Amino acid sequence: MKKAIILILITLVVFLSCNQKKVDLTCERIDYLIDVKTDVAKNYWTDFNRKTLFSPMLYYTKFRLYTINANEKLKNKIKIEPYNCCNSKVTIGFSKFIDTTNFYMNVSYEGVDSTALEYKNTLGMFSDVNLTEKFIPDVKDTEEWMSMVIHEMFHQYQRSFKKFRKEQQSSHRNFDRDTLNYFFKSKGWFNKSIKKENEILLEILEIRNSDSIKKYLKDYLATKEKRISKVKNEEGLEILDLENSLSKSEGTARYIEYCVKLTLKEKSNNNTLSEVDSKYQSNRFENYKLEQDKWMYNLGGGYYYSIGFNLTRVLEKLKIDYQKDIFSENKPFDSYLSEYL
Ligand SMILES: [Zn+2]
């Protein structure tokens, strides 16, 4: 009985101190981030909610470094003080470490350099919205920034699958994405083929007739196969595994980034952030249409981002149940398409 009374008193004190506490911008942004991630998963990729977060995150601001769900390995690397965010679904801490000269928006793992924070520990790293704007002036608001962070959170989710991790590692063994970018920029025939492949995928996303869809799918697979074997014959490189791995990891993460905007479009305004976050724009994606983000589906930076994004949308359109094994069995996009034919 006595114990129960003490417990009730403690709960009451915590509750009152939480209620009296001034609203904290960092806590609010992190809580909203987790909240939106949870909604995106609920609506578009349920297994992404298997855990709130799949590995610890580092959140860089101009004043300090925050940690989210720090594990023992990270705690052994830096001194982390607890940071009290009331009612948060994640554990937030902070360190006095400051880095405003580098931009972070990535998931990192280091297998060799034992001085790195991410040594033998997958970490999501991201700069806050203010620092992000310093490096990418186009990103001016909390919601746009959040779509980028949730893209990274999805990479953390992908890395929770052993087969996916292994394949990602082995496909990067001999050369990396720069080689693919080089082919795309410097080899006319390669570039032409990729453009054709992307156009076919965009065409599939437009049409309804299932016979035509199958015709286009066959054309897509044949065009890709021809390009991959030409690289093999003329350059002596087998790029299939690397390209499949990149288009899958980046394409599905971009798809989730797009789903963040669709989710925010339907989500009601966050009144607390409206008051305390000068970077928060009320109803930012109220009238969102994918056409506003042509870079997502057109070819730009790395071609495998757009190709992978369009492939994911094709699988969605064809109602293929790919989410259940695309990472756990590490099945390539092309296998789902071949099975569909
Ligand atoms: Zn990415």
Residues whose N, C-alpha, C, O or C-beta is under 5 A from the ligand:
A	BS01	ZN	E250 A253
